[in-house]
Amino acid sequence: MSGAISISPSAGTPTGLVQVRGACPHDCPDTCALITTVQDGVALKVQGNPDHAHTQGVLCNKVSRYTERTYDPQRLLHPLRRVGPKGSGRFEPVSWESALDDIASRLKAIAARNPQAIVPYSYAGTMGLVQGESISARFFHKLGASLLDRTICATAGGEALLYTLGIKGGTRVEFFAESKLIVIWGSNSITSNLHFWRQAQIAKRAGATLICIDPRRTETAQKCHEHIQLKPGTDAALALAVMHELIANDWLDHDFIAQHTLGWEALRERALTWTPERAAQTCGVPVEQVRMLARAWGTTQPAAIRLNYGMQRVRGGGNAVRAIACLPALTGAWRHRAGGLLLSSSGQFPTEKAALQRPDLLAGRTPRTINMITIGDDLLRESSAQFGPKIEALVVYNSNPVAVAPESSKVVAGFSREDLFTVVLEHFQTDTADYADYVLPATTQLEHWDIHSAYGHTDVLLNRPAIAPVGESKTNTQIFRELAQRMGYEEPCFADDDLTICRAAFGDVVSFDALLETGYASLPGPDAPFAEGRFPTPSGKCEFFSERLVKLGLDGLPDHLPNYETAGSSALYPLAMISPPARNFLNSTFVNVKSLQAAEVEPLLEIHAVDAAARGIDNGAVVRVFNDRGEYRCRAQVSDRARPGVVNGLGVWWRKLGLNGTNVNELTSQKLTDIGRGPVFYDCLVQVQAA
């Protein structure tokens, strides 16, 4: 198995003390610039690059432990082949040659019957454009495998922005420091967007008001001037009530509305039905807070909203983002560089995706698309005319679906199929790796080239390898190159090395020489992107009403859509549950890092004192959290971080580290959002009992 790791310098690595520039690979808006200190080929520490304006030398607690993760004694060092039942985690070491020969042989046999029976499964284990979807995408396109709809995080909000603003972009993060009002909506910035929080603190010290909107009383909410602790899934109702008050009090920029928006009269009519009283009842907050928020937004300039992805993980998540994204246009907040809204800056990067991923290798074929959210159901489907062929092979990289996909009892059942051939590229023996036929050891960020865009700022970052690959680990790209060779693929693109792919990622838009010299480069762009309108929508305006949505059979205007599972609608499951990340984890990454695991101690469920008392639950008691989909056991923490009627199941622990071998996703559903086909992790009813 994995064994101990030797950290003596590898042959060919530089000797002496050096510092290597890199980039954080993880799923966070900040995309920090890194400096790795290396002594004789051994990484000693990872720290933030002080020269990078967004990082300024500061890293989160997780990434600052990166050497601990890289040299962890449980790190996978050699290819492994399953020798026990699926899920047992029993493997034997095998040579790379033997593993890749067998994998290629089995994929060839399946592809000969129907290549769509092979499914790639990947997401943001690395956000890098090279180790993410470059050679791997080329491989699966050439193969003709099923396509994967990568929806597990951001598609509801991202597509909602496209239908409203025309781009996943907005206020530049550095200008929030100049705002007089910052609304932090659905974001625990201290945990998940640390470098934005620095800008918010600068603004706060200069007199700005900070308002946090979140069902959980987070660390961020505690440090804002006001916390609106609404029910999960009611954000659109709150935004519509703010519009009501803007209209009623004439806190509107009529000129901006007339020149730069589409559908105002229809939106006005809908908003006027959402009185503060109606919204307060729907959201479960005092009516005075609704009016306070509207007054602050309507009378303060410059004002900006930092929106994040938590609030879009419900049935109406796309509509909620659309409603909130309308607010800056109503007050003309976009006229100011410190005004407007930011959910994601990812659409501002001119990434050469076709050059990276080579969809032309499909050669006119149109494989089916599998949504990664419904992988539990899809792995259990038989062949049919509607679904297509039964899934016979799964290749997993940059993801841990057994832990992170919803309704995990079905995911486990699917991965347990003896007739499913599963290959997993990984750093550690995760929950998903336990079900693999082959586990292939992959390099970490310290061991390979990569290039990164961001979704919280507009800098491109280059990652240089700081150390040689540990053990026999290989880059994702090299693994797929070697598989392509065994499959007989002769296209020259499969021979591209990682540095060549890095150079191709942004074409001539970014100076690669500058990236090599400093490690980062800023994209050009206006300070206030929509000060004069010019939204990249079909109309060129902020589209309150979207004809494109109408053509999809959806409402052209944003509206409040109640959750699939609304608190109070079920006597059996009276509590709403959200599952925000534990502070020291990022999705399921870092869960096994000993120092971070020790900081979290064990899986927790935050429950309000009123709900705990009604169930005879004491602080620290082990509780059973359950619904029709399954049950999960964890430790109860009686806390005002949870509002009455809502519990917070902090995630995402690996299942095998849970108290009963499950995690919070045992309870979540595979239903999809209104827009974007995204997950509804925070649209979930449960009951809680003392175990």
PANUTOR-439595 format. One record per residue (C-alpha): x, y, z. Coordinates in nm, 2 decimals. Each point is the difference from the previous one (the first is absolute). Last residue first. Layout:
# residues N
xx;yy;zz
X;Y;Z
...
This chain:
# residues 691
xx;yy;zz
-2.88;0.86;1.91
-0.19;0.31;0.10
-0.23;0.08;-0.28
0.01;0.23;-0.30
-0.26;0.02;-0.28
0.09;0.11;-0.35
-0.11;0.22;-0.29
0.24;0.10;-0.28
0.03;0.29;-0.25
0.36;0.10;0.10
0.17;-0.27;-0.22
-0.22;0.09;-0.30
0.24;-0.08;-0.28
0.03;0.18;-0.34
-0.19;-0.05;-0.32
0.08;0.36;-0.10
-0.34;0.16;0.07
-0.28;-0.13;0.22
0.25;-0.21;0.21
0.02;-0.38;-0.01
-0.12;-0.29;0.21
0.26;-0.25;0.11
-0.08;0.03;0.37
0.20;0.05;0.32
-0.02;-0.23;0.30
0.29;-0.24;-0.05
0.18;0.31;-0.11
0.06;0.09;0.37
0.25;-0.29;0.04
-0.02;-0.37;0.05
0.21;-0.27;0.16
-0.18;0.01;0.34
0.21;0.26;0.19
0.15;0.15;-0.32
0.36;-0.04;-0.10
-0.10;-0.27;-0.26
-0.25;0.24;-0.15
0.27;0.27;-0.07
-0.11;0.32;0.17
-0.16;0.27;-0.21
-0.15;0.17;0.19
-0.17;0.18;0.28
-0.36;-0.11;0.05
-0.17;0.33;0.09
-0.35;-0.04;0.14
-0.30;0.22;-0.07
-0.33;0.04;0.18
0.14;0.25;0.25
0.30;0.17;-0.15
0.34;-0.18;0.02
0.31;0.20;0.10
-0.19;0.05;0.32
0.16;-0.32;0.12
-0.07;-0.34;0.14
0.27;-0.22;-0.15
-0.12;-0.35;-0.07
0.26;-0.27;-0.09
-0.06;-0.21;-0.31
-0.20;-0.29;-0.13
-0.15;0.00;-0.35
-0.31;-0.16;-0.13
-0.15;-0.09;-0.33
-0.21;0.12;-0.30
-0.34;0.01;0.18
0.14;0.24;0.26
0.26;-0.02;0.28
0.23;0.17;0.25
0.08;-0.23;0.29
0.17;0.19;0.28
0.31;-0.05;0.22
-0.02;0.24;0.29
0.25;0.29;0.03
-0.26;0.26;0.11
-0.31;-0.19;0.13
-0.29;-0.12;-0.21
-0.33;-0.05;0.17
-0.18;0.04;-0.33
-0.19;0.33;0.08
0.31;0.12;0.18
0.21;-0.04;-0.31
-0.24;0.19;-0.22
-0.02;0.29;0.24
0.38;0.00;0.06
0.07;0.03;-0.37
0.18;-0.29;-0.17
0.35;-0.02;-0.15
0.08;-0.35;-0.12
0.36;-0.10;0.03
0.24;-0.25;-0.16
0.31;-0.05;0.22
0.31;0.18;0.14
-0.01;0.30;-0.24
0.34;0.12;0.11
0.13;-0.36;0.02
-0.11;-0.06;-0.36
0.20;0.31;-0.10
0.31;-0.13;0.18
-0.04;-0.35;-0.14
-0.06;0.09;-0.36
-0.27;-0.26;-0.08
-0.29;0.25;-0.05
0.24;0.22;-0.21
-0.22;-0.04;-0.31
-0.36;-0.12;0.04
-0.16;0.34;-0.08
0.27;0.24;0.14
0.06;-0.09;0.36
0.12;0.21;0.30
-0.31;0.21;0.04
-0.25;-0.28;-0.05
-0.18;0.05;-0.32
-0.37;0.09;-0.01
-0.26;-0.28;0.02
-0.35;0.15;0.03
-0.28;-0.19;0.17
-0.37;0.10;0.03
-0.17;-0.16;0.30
-0.35;-0.14;0.02
0.06;-0.35;-0.16
-0.29;-0.23;0.09
-0.26;0.28;0.03
0.10;0.12;-0.34
-0.09;0.34;-0.16
0.12;0.21;0.29
0.34;0.05;-0.15
-0.02;0.00;-0.38
0.14;-0.30;-0.19
0.00;0.09;-0.37
0.08;0.35;0.11
-0.24;0.28;-0.08
0.07;0.19;-0.33
0.03;0.38;0.04
-0.01;0.17;-0.34
0.24;0.13;-0.26
-0.18;0.10;-0.33
0.01;-0.20;-0.33
-0.17;-0.30;0.17
0.13;-0.32;-0.15
-0.10;-0.20;-0.31
0.35;0.01;-0.15
-0.11;0.27;-0.25
-0.12;0.20;0.30
0.35;-0.02;0.15
0.15;0.15;-0.32
-0.26;0.27;0.00
0.15;0.12;0.33
-0.18;0.28;0.20
0.21;0.19;0.25
0.26;-0.01;-0.28
0.28;0.24;0.08
0.05;0.15;-0.35
0.19;-0.07;-0.32
-0.31;-0.17;-0.13
0.16;-0.34;-0.07
0.19;0.03;0.33
0.36;0.13;0.03
-0.10;0.30;0.21
0.09;0.32;-0.16
-0.14;0.21;0.28
0.20;0.32;0.04
0.14;-0.07;0.34
-0.02;-0.38;-0.08
0.37;-0.10;0.03
0.10;0.25;0.27
0.38;-0.02;0.02
0.02;-0.11;-0.36
0.21;-0.30;-0.10
0.35;-0.13;-0.05
0.09;-0.34;0.14
0.26;0.00;0.28
0.30;-0.23;-0.03
0.15;-0.25;0.25
0.30;-0.21;0.07
0.25;0.29;-0.01
0.25;-0.09;-0.28
-0.16;-0.31;-0.15
-0.34;0.18;-0.01
0.16;0.31;-0.16
0.16;-0.22;-0.27
-0.34;-0.16;-0.05
-0.14;0.34;-0.09
-0.38;-0.04;0.03
-0.24;0.06;-0.29
0.23;-0.17;-0.25
-0.15;-0.35;0.05
-0.17;-0.04;0.33
0.04;-0.37;0.07
0.26;-0.06;-0.28
0.31;0.08;0.21
-0.12;-0.23;0.28
-0.06;-0.28;-0.25
0.36;0.03;-0.13
0.12;-0.01;0.36
-0.20;-0.32;0.06
0.14;-0.19;-0.29
-0.20;-0.04;-0.32
0.04;-0.36;-0.12
-0.38;-0.07;0.00
-0.05;0.30;-0.23
0.21;-0.18;-0.27
-0.29;-0.23;-0.08
0.11;-0.36;0.01
-0.25;-0.16;0.23
0.07;-0.38;0.02
-0.18;-0.06;0.33
0.34;-0.08;0.16
0.12;0.35;-0.10
-0.31;0.16;0.13
0.04;-0.17;0.33
0.36;0.13;0.02
-0.11;0.35;-0.08
-0.29;-0.03;0.25
0.24;-0.09;0.29
0.24;0.27;-0.11
-0.27;0.26;0.01
-0.12;-0.10;0.35
0.36;0.04;0.12
0.18;-0.31;0.12
0.07;-0.14;0.34
0.27;-0.27;0.04
0.12;0.13;0.33
-0.03;0.37;0.03
0.02;0.19;-0.32
0.30;0.23;-0.01
-0.02;0.33;0.19
-0.11;0.36;-0.06
-0.19;-0.05;-0.32
-0.09;0.34;-0.14
-0.36;0.13;0.02
-0.09;0.30;-0.21
-0.27;0.24;0.10
-0.25;0.21;-0.21
-0.14;0.29;0.19
-0.36;0.12;-0.01
-0.14;-0.05;0.35
-0.25;-0.23;0.18
-0.06;-0.26;-0.27
0.36;-0.07;-0.10
0.20;-0.11;-0.30
0.28;-0.25;0.06
0.30;-0.15;-0.18
0.17;-0.33;0.09
0.34;-0.16;0.02
0.05;-0.29;0.24
0.13;-0.12;0.34
-0.10;0.26;0.26
-0.36;-0.01;-0.13
-0.03;-0.37;0.09
0.09;-0.29;-0.22
-0.23;-0.29;-0.07
0.02;-0.36;0.13
-0.22;-0.23;-0.21
-0.27;-0.21;0.18
-0.13;-0.30;-0.20
-0.31;-0.20;0.04
-0.14;0.29;0.21
-0.26;-0.02;0.28
0.24;0.11;0.28
0.12;0.28;-0.22
-0.34;0.17;0.03
0.02;0.01;0.38
0.35;0.14;-0.04
0.33;-0.19;-0.01
0.22;0.30;-0.05
0.16;0.20;-0.28
-0.24;-0.12;-0.27
-0.07;-0.12;-0.35
-0.29;-0.25;0.02
-0.09;-0.27;-0.25
-0.33;-0.18;0.02
-0.13;-0.30;-0.20
-0.36;-0.05;0.09
-0.12;-0.37;-0.02
0.06;-0.05;0.38
-0.23;0.28;0.08
0.10;0.16;0.32
0.05;0.34;-0.16
-0.37;0.01;-0.08
-0.11;-0.10;0.35
0.24;0.26;0.15
-0.15;0.27;-0.22
-0.35;-0.12;0.10
0.09;0.03;0.37
0.17;0.33;-0.08
-0.32;0.19;-0.06
0.21;0.30;-0.13
0.35;-0.02;-0.14
0.29;0.11;0.23
0.12;-0.31;0.19
-0.05;-0.28;-0.26
0.07;0.27;-0.27
0.36;0.07;0.10
0.13;0.22;-0.28
0.31;0.11;-0.18
0.00;-0.33;-0.20
-0.26;-0.27;-0.04
-0.01;-0.24;-0.30
-0.33;-0.19;-0.01
-0.07;-0.31;-0.20
-0.31;-0.20;-0.09
-0.27;0.26;0.01
-0.31;-0.16;-0.15
-0.05;0.12;-0.36
-0.24;0.27;-0.10
-0.23;0.18;0.24
-0.31;0.04;-0.22
0.04;-0.31;-0.21
0.08;-0.20;0.30
0.31;-0.17;0.17
-0.04;-0.07;0.37
0.02;0.28;0.26
0.18;-0.04;0.33
0.30;0.21;-0.09
-0.24;0.27;-0.12
-0.19;0.02;0.33
0.31;0.07;0.21
0.17;0.20;-0.27
-0.29;0.25;0.01
0.21;0.30;0.10
0.27;-0.07;-0.26
-0.25;0.05;-0.28
0.07;-0.25;-0.28
0.01;0.13;-0.35
-0.06;-0.22;-0.31
0.26;-0.01;-0.27
-0.03;0.22;-0.31
0.24;-0.13;-0.26
0.12;0.25;-0.27
0.37;-0.08;0.03
0.00;-0.01;0.38
0.36;0.10;-0.03
-0.12;0.34;-0.10
-0.08;0.05;0.38
0.38;0.07;0.04
0.02;0.06;0.38
0.27;0.26;0.03
-0.02;0.16;-0.35
-0.38;0.00;0.03
0.01;0.15;0.34
0.22;0.29;-0.09
-0.07;0.19;0.32
-0.09;0.37;-0.05
-0.05;0.06;0.38
-0.29;0.24;0.08
-0.25;-0.28;0.03
0.17;-0.12;0.32
-0.06;0.32;0.20
-0.27;-0.16;0.21
-0.27;0.12;0.23
0.09;0.37;0.00
-0.25;0.29;0.02
-0.03;0.37;-0.07
0.18;0.28;0.16
0.37;0.08;0.07
0.07;0.09;-0.36
-0.31;0.22;0.01
-0.26;0.03;-0.28
-0.10;-0.36;0.07
-0.19;0.10;0.32
-0.26;0.17;-0.23
-0.27;-0.07;0.26
-0.21;-0.24;-0.21
0.31;-0.14;-0.18
0.17;-0.11;0.32
-0.32;-0.19;0.11
-0.05;-0.22;-0.30
0.27;-0.24;0.09
-0.19;-0.08;0.32
-0.30;-0.12;-0.19
0.20;-0.20;-0.25
0.20;-0.17;0.28
-0.33;-0.09;0.17
-0.15;-0.13;-0.33
0.31;-0.23;-0.04
-0.03;-0.13;0.35
-0.37;-0.08;-0.01
0.03;-0.37;0.08
0.29;0.05;0.25
0.37;0.03;-0.03
0.00;0.36;-0.12
0.05;0.15;0.35
0.32;-0.18;0.06
0.17;0.13;-0.32
0.11;0.35;0.10
-0.11;0.35;-0.05
0.21;0.30;0.09
-0.24;0.29;-0.05
0.12;0.36;-0.05
-0.10;0.35;0.10
0.16;0.33;-0.11
-0.23;0.16;0.09
-0.25;-0.04;0.28
-0.37;0.09;0.00
-0.17;-0.29;-0.18
0.21;-0.28;0.13
-0.01;0.12;0.36
-0.37;0.07;-0.02
-0.07;-0.34;-0.15
0.20;-0.18;0.27
-0.16;0.19;0.28
-0.35;-0.06;-0.14
0.06;-0.38;-0.01
0.16;0.02;0.35
-0.31;0.19;0.14
-0.22;-0.28;-0.13
0.17;-0.24;0.24
0.13;-0.32;-0.16
-0.17;-0.33;-0.09
0.07;0.03;-0.37
-0.36;-0.06;-0.12
-0.15;0.21;0.29
0.25;0.28;-0.05
-0.06;-0.02;-0.37
-0.37;0.05;0.03
0.04;0.28;0.26
0.26;0.18;-0.22
-0.25;0.00;-0.28
0.07;-0.23;-0.30
-0.29;0.06;-0.24
0.17;0.33;-0.11
0.30;-0.20;-0.12
-0.21;-0.18;-0.26
-0.13;0.32;-0.15
0.34;0.16;0.00
0.15;-0.30;-0.17
-0.25;0.03;-0.28
0.06;0.37;-0.04
0.38;-0.04;0.01
0.03;-0.26;-0.27
0.33;0.10;-0.15
0.27;0.22;0.17
0.26;0.25;-0.11
-0.15;0.32;-0.12
-0.33;0.02;0.19
0.13;-0.17;0.32
0.31;0.21;0.01
-0.20;0.32;-0.05
-0.25;-0.10;0.27
0.26;-0.06;0.26
-0.24;-0.12;0.27
-0.05;0.08;0.37
-0.36;0.10;-0.08
-0.12;-0.09;0.35
-0.26;-0.25;-0.12
0.21;-0.11;-0.29
0.32;-0.07;0.21
-0.23;-0.15;0.26
-0.15;-0.25;-0.24
0.35;-0.08;-0.14
0.12;-0.09;0.35
-0.31;-0.22;0.03
0.11;-0.18;-0.32
0.35;-0.06;0.14
-0.15;-0.15;0.32
-0.23;-0.23;-0.19
0.29;-0.10;-0.22
0.21;-0.10;0.30
-0.26;-0.23;0.15
0.17;-0.34;-0.06
0.14;-0.05;0.35
-0.19;0.21;0.26
0.14;0.34;0.07
0.26;0.11;0.25
0.04;0.36;-0.09
0.33;0.10;0.18
0.08;0.37;0.05
0.32;0.19;0.08
0.21;-0.29;-0.12
0.25;-0.19;0.22
-0.24;-0.27;0.12
-0.12;-0.06;-0.35
0.35;-0.08;-0.12
0.06;-0.26;0.27
-0.33;-0.15;-0.11
-0.35;0.04;0.15
-0.15;-0.24;-0.25
-0.30;0.08;-0.22
0.21;0.27;-0.17
-0.03;0.37;-0.10
0.29;0.21;0.14
-0.01;0.38;0.01
0.31;0.20;0.01
-0.02;0.38;0.04
0.30;0.20;-0.12
0.18;0.25;0.23
0.36;-0.01;-0.12
0.07;-0.28;0.24
-0.28;-0.20;-0.16
0.14;0.06;-0.35
0.34;-0.13;0.10
-0.18;-0.30;0.17
-0.19;-0.07;-0.32
0.32;-0.01;-0.20
0.15;-0.25;0.25
-0.31;-0.20;-0.02
0.05;-0.03;-0.38
0.34;-0.16;0.08
-0.16;-0.26;0.23
-0.26;-0.13;-0.24
-0.12;-0.33;0.14
0.05;0.01;0.38
0.00;0.37;0.08
-0.23;0.05;-0.30
-0.29;-0.21;0.14
-0.21;0.08;-0.31
-0.37;-0.01;-0.07
-0.03;0.38;-0.06
0.27;0.23;0.13
-0.16;0.34;-0.05
0.27;0.27;0.00
-0.09;0.37;0.05
0.23;0.29;-0.03
0.22;-0.17;-0.26
0.37;0.10;-0.05
0.15;-0.33;0.13
-0.25;-0.18;-0.23
0.23;0.14;-0.28
0.25;-0.29;0.04
-0.26;-0.26;-0.09
-0.07;0.13;-0.34
-0.38;0.05;-0.04
-0.16;-0.23;-0.26
0.06;-0.32;-0.18
-0.17;-0.32;-0.11
-0.14;0.17;-0.31
-0.32;0.10;-0.17
-0.13;0.20;0.30
-0.34;-0.17;0.04
0.00;-0.33;-0.19
0.37;-0.05;0.04
-0.03;0.08;0.37
-0.26;-0.27;0.04
0.23;-0.24;-0.18
0.27;0.05;0.26
-0.23;-0.01;0.29
-0.16;-0.33;-0.09
0.33;-0.14;-0.14
0.22;0.05;0.30
0.09;-0.30;0.20
-0.10;-0.35;-0.11
-0.08;0.08;-0.36
0.28;-0.16;-0.21
-0.23;-0.15;-0.27
0.22;-0.30;-0.10
0.02;-0.12;-0.36
-0.04;-0.36;-0.08
0.31;-0.16;-0.17
0.08;0.06;-0.37
0.36;-0.13;0.06
0.15;0.30;-0.18
-0.21;0.23;0.22
0.09;-0.20;0.31
0.37;0.03;-0.06
-0.01;0.37;-0.11
-0.18;0.08;0.33
0.26;-0.19;0.20
0.28;0.18;-0.19
-0.15;0.33;0.10
-0.26;0.01;0.27
0.14;0.03;0.34
0.38;-0.06;0.02
0.04;0.27;-0.27
-0.27;0.25;0.08
0.07;-0.01;0.37
-0.30;0.01;0.23
0.12;-0.32;0.17
-0.24;-0.22;0.19
-0.24;0.21;-0.19
-0.21;-0.25;-0.20
0.04;-0.34;-0.15
-0.21;-0.30;-0.11
0.08;-0.15;-0.34
-0.27;-0.24;-0.13
0.05;-0.31;-0.22
-0.32;-0.17;-0.12
0.00;0.28;-0.26
0.28;-0.19;-0.18
-0.25;-0.27;-0.11
0.10;-0.36;-0.07
0.35;0.06;-0.12
0.03;0.26;0.27
-0.05;-0.26;0.26
0.28;-0.22;-0.13
0.23;0.30;-0.05
-0.06;0.11;0.35
0.10;-0.34;0.13
0.32;-0.02;-0.20
0.09;0.36;0.10
-0.04;-0.07;0.37
0.19;-0.33;-0.03
0.30;0.16;-0.17
-0.01;0.30;0.23
0.01;-0.22;0.31
0.27;-0.24;-0.12
0.22;0.28;-0.13
-0.04;0.21;0.32
0.10;-0.30;0.21
-0.23;-0.15;0.26
-0.04;0.05;0.37
-0.28;-0.20;0.16
-0.34;0.12;0.11
-0.26;-0.04;0.28
-0.21;0.31;0.05
-0.31;-0.22;0.09
-0.23;0.21;-0.21
0.00;-0.24;-0.30
0.10;-0.34;0.13
0.37;-0.07;0.04
0.30;-0.02;-0.24
-0.03;0.34;-0.16
0.31;0.11;-0.20
0.22;0.29;0.13
0.24;0.23;-0.18
0.28;0.12;0.23
0.06;0.29;0.25
-0.34;0.08;0.14
0.04;0.25;0.28
-0.08;-0.16;0.34
0.33;0.11;0.16
-0.09;0.37;-0.09
0.28;0.16;-0.19
-0.22;0.21;-0.24
-0.27;0.07;0.27
0.25;0.12;0.26
0.17;0.20;-0.27
-0.33;0.17;-0.07
-0.07;0.11;0.36
-0.02;0.37;-0.10
-0.26;-0.11;-0.25
-0.25;-0.08;0.28
0.06;0.28;0.24
-0.07;0.25;-0.28
0.29;0.18;-0.16
0.13;0.36;0.04
0.31;0.14;-0.18
-0.18;0.28;-0.17
-0.24;-0.24;-0.18
-0.19;0.24;-0.22
0.29;0.24;-0.08
0.25;-0.28;-0.06
0.34;0.11;0.13
-0.05;-0.16;0.34
-0.03;-0.35;-0.16
-0.19;-0.20;0.26
0.18;-0.28;0.18
0.10;-0.36;-0.05
0.26;-0.16;0.22
0.29;-0.25;-0.01
-0.03;-0.16;-0.34
0.29;-0.24;-0.05
0.22;0.01;-0.31
0.31;0.12;0.18
-0.19;0.25;0.21
-0.32;0.13;-0.16
-0.20;0.31;0.11
-0.34;0.01;-0.19
-0.14;0.34;-0.08
-0.36;0.01;-0.09
-0.23;0.24;-0.19
-0.36;-0.04;0.13
-0.30;-0.11;-0.21
-0.24;0.21;0.22
-0.33;-0.12;-0.12
0.05;-0.35;0.15
0.00;-0.35;-0.15
0.36;-0.09;0.05
0.31;0.02;-0.22
0.20;0.27;0.19
0.26;0.15;-0.23
0.37;-0.03;-0.03
0.33;0.18;0.03
0.30;-0.20;0.11
0.25;0.10;0.27
0.34;-0.16;0.01
0.24;-0.13;0.27
0.27;-0.23;-0.12
-0.02;-0.29;-0.24
-0.21;-0.01;-0.31
-0.19;-0.32;-0.08
0.15;-0.24;-0.26
-0.01;-0.30;0.22
-0.25;0.03;0.28
0.08;0.18;0.33
-0.07;-0.19;0.32
-0.36;0.02;0.10
-0.06;-0.37;0.04
-0.37;-0.08;0.04
-0.12;-0.28;0.22
-0.23;-0.27;-0.13
-0.27;0.04;-0.26
-0.12;-0.36;-0.05
